Amino acid sequence: MTTTENHTPMGFGRMHRKEDARFIRGHGQYVDDVNLPGMLHGAVLRSPHAHARIVSVDTSAAEAHPKVKAVITGQTLEGLNLAWMPTLSHDVQAVLATDKVRFQGQEVAFVVADDHYAARDALELIDVEYEPLPPVVDARRALEPDAPVIRTDIDGKRDNHIFDWEAGDAARTDEVFARADVVSAQDMLYPRVHPAPMETCGAVAHLDPITGKLTVWTTTQAPHAHRTLYALVAGLPEHKIRVISPDIGGGFGNKVGIYPGYVCAVVGSIVTGKPVKWVEDRSENLMSTSFARDYHMHGEIAATSDGKILGVRVKVLADHGAFNGTAQPTKFPAGFFSVFTGSYDIEAAHCAVTGVYTNKAPGGVAYACSFRITEAVYLVERLVDVLAYDLGMDPAELRMRNLLRPEQFPYVSKTGWEYDSGDYPRALSQAMDIAGYAELREEQKRRAATGDGPLMGIGISFFTEAVGAGPRKHMDILGLGMADGAELRVHPTGKAVLRLSCQSQGQGHETTFAQIVAEELGISPDDIEVVHGDTDQTPFGLGTYGSRSTPVSGGATAVVARRVRERAKIVASAMLEVSPDDLEWEKGRWFVQGDPDSGKTIQEIALAAHSDLELPDGVEGHLDATCVYNPPNLTYPFGAYICVVDVDPETGQVKVRRFVAVDDCGVRINPMIVEGQVHGGLAEGIGMALMQVMAFDEDGNHLGGSFMDYLIPTAVECPSWELGETVTPSPHHPIGAKGIGESATVGSPAAVVNAVLDALKPYGVRHADMPLTPAAVWRASQNSPLRT
Ligand code: PCD
C-alpha cells in the first residue's frame, strides 16, 4: 500500500488532503478559535440528580458576582417561550429545566460573564433546592406498571413508553420458524456508548443589535437544518440567521442535534446584546450530549440442520433516555434497524422495537452508523455465530452458504430494502485469502492441542449498510426532505468554486469533492475550492451523517459538473463554429469529432463564456450551474471482516492480533481517504467491543464522565490493519460511489466479539455482552467445567 506519493490526480485517485495544510500546522479554525470584540462567556449549571423535582432556584448571589452579566434559568426561558425545544424525533426537550430534572448532568441554569472562569465560578453561587425522586435507570424497569413516570410534562402521560414499531412479516416468519430444524436464540445488549469526538460541542452566538441578524458559529454537522430549527423556534426569518460551522474536530453523529447550550448562547446574546461563547468540557460532552445504541435485543434465527438460514425474528427494547432526541428520518423510529436481515438470503423476517424513556441523557444518535444499522449488523452477525456454535459448523462456511449471490441484485430484502448491488462471496473469499483462514484454523487447533499460551480466536463479520438518505419522498427530518444542493461556478480563468450543503468533520471533503469536479471537467483539484459550513454561502441541504455526503452531495456534485460540461459544449461549439452534435468530450476538453486537433480546453471555454463571444439564442453566458440531488435509492456498501485475537484465560486480557478488512464502497474517489476512514472505524469498533460503555449506578449516577473511565482506543490496542477491496459500483449513483465513512464502525464490533467468543469456545461460552473487558471475559468463562 502506497500512502506517501503526492501528485494531484486529474480526478479520482490517491491524493493528500488539501485541508491538511492547515490541520497539521495547527491552523484549523474551530468554534473555540472564534473571538469577537466584547464577547462574553457562558457556562451551564447541571443537575447532580438523575431525577428530582426543582423546588427553587436562587440566582441572587451569582447575579451579584462583579463579572456576571446575566443568569438565565428555566423560568427566564419560560417567559420567552423557549424553555422547551423540539427534538429531531417530534418530542420536546427542556432547554433549561423548569419542573424536574430528568438525568444527571441536565441543564438547569446558564451564567454569562466577562470571562470563562468567572462564569464557571458563578455556577457555584446558584442555589438550587431539589426534591429527589426515584430514578428509572433500567430500560426493563421503565415499562413496569409501578415505575416512576419520567415525562410528567406530557399531558396525560402515565408511563414511560415512547413507541412500538414493527417491520417484516410476523405470520410468515412464525411459519418458517415452525418448520425449521434448528432455532437458536440469544439475548444481547448493544451497550450505551458515546461518539466522543476530539472537539467537544460549543457555539458563539451574536445577535447584531443594529442589523437584527443572528450569527451562530457552532459545531454542527447540519448547518442548514440547524438554521431552519432556530428559525422555527425563535420565530426569526431564515435570512436573519446565519449558521457557520467552521472546522469541526470530529462529529461521529455527536454534532447532528441541537443542544441546550447552543440555545442558551443565543439567548445570552439576546439578553446582553453581546456575542456569547459557550464551549462544553469533556465531562459535559460525555454526560449530556447524544449517546448511541442502548439496544436490548432478543434475537432468534431459524435454519435447517445443514445450515440453510430460513428466518430471523427480533424483539428490541430501545432505551432513549429522558427525551426522545434520536436523530433519524421521521418515518423510522428505530432508524434503519430493519436491515437486520443482513447479507443473507432468507425467507422471512420480523422485528418489533419498543422505545422507552429512562433517567439518562437523551439522544440515540447514529454514532458512525446510518441510523441503527450498527445494532442490526451486530445482532445478525452474532446470531449467525450462535447458530454456527449450535450446529457445530464453521462460521465462514455457514456465511458462504447463505450470502446473497451476485445474480440476486438488485435484491429486495424481506423487510423492504432494495440492495442496489453487490458481490458478497467475492469479498468474503478475499478476506479469507488475506487472512489465510485455513492456516489460522490449523494454528488454532495446534495451540488447543498443546494447551500452550493464550487462547486463539478467529471472528468473522459480514455486513451490508444502507447509506445516503433520502430519497426525499420516503425520508425527512422534521418535515425537511433528505435531498441536498450543489452549486458550481467556473471563473473566467477556469478555476472553480463548488458550494455544498454537507459539512466535513475531518473526512476530507475539500479534497474529494474537488476530485469529483476534476473527474467530470478535467480541472485540477488544486484549482477547485470547496465551500461548505456557512448557510449564507451554500445551497440548502440536510448535511453530513449516515455517510450520506458521497451518496447525496457527491451525486449533486457530479450532476452539477455535468451541467457545466454541457454548457461548455455549447460555448465550445460557438467558438469552433460547429454544431454541438459534432463535438466529443475528453477529460478537460471538447473537440471536433474526427479532427482531434481542433478543440477547446475547459479553461479556454471558461474565458470565452465570460467574453463578448456571440452565443446561440437562449444560451446565457458564464459557466455556472446548480443542482438539487434527490437520490433514487440508498447505496449499499458492504464488507467482510476477519479478526484474530489472543485471549489470556487467567486475566481475561484480549489482544487483537490481526484484523483483515475487505470493503466495497463502489468507485473510490480517493482510495487514501477511504483507507483512512476504514482505519478510524476499525479502531472505534475495537473500542466498543472491548472497552467502552456508558455505565450508570442504580441512582442514575453517570460512571463514565471522563476519559479515565470511558476508554478511547489508541494505537496500543490496534494491530496493523490489513485491508483489501472489491469495487461493485452503485448502479444508480452518478459516479458509482457508495458511502464508506461508517462501514468499519458498523462491521468491526461483531468481528472482534465473535473472535473473543471463538477463543472462549473450549470453555463452553456461547455469548457474552460487550464490552469484553478483562473482567467480562474472565466472568464469562467462570462456569466452565474447565475451571474446576
Ligand atoms: N469517499 C471516497 N470514495 C467513496 C466514498 C467516500 O473517496 N466511494 C470519501 C468521501 O469523499 C469522504 C469520505 O470518504 O471524504 C467519507 O465519505 P462518506 O462515506 O460519504 O461519509 P460523509 O458523509 O462524508 O461523512 C460522514 C461520516 C460519518 S456519518 C461519520 S459518523 C464519521 C465518518 O464520516 N465521522 C467522521 N468519518 C469521519 N472521519 C473523520 N475524520 N471525522 C469524523 O467525525 Mo455519523 O451519522 O455522523 O454518526
Boltz pocket constraint, residues with backbone or C-beta under 6 A from the ligand:
constraints:
  - pocket:
      binder: B
      contacts: [[A, 197], [A, 221], [A, 249], [A, 250], [A, 251], [A, 252], [A, 253], [A, 254], [A, 365], [A, 366], [A, 367], [A, 368], [A, 369], [A, 370], [A, 371], [A, 505], [A, 506], [A, 507], [A, 508], [A, 509], [A, 512], [A, 513], [A, 544], [A, 545], [A, 546], [A, 547], [A, 548], [A, 549], [A, 550], [A, 551], [A, 665], [A, 666], [A, 667], [A, 668], [A, 669], [A, 670], [A, 671], [A, 673], [A, 674], [A, 677], [A, 680], [A, 737], [A, 738], [A, 739], [A, 740], [A, 741], [A, 742]]
      max_distance: 6.0
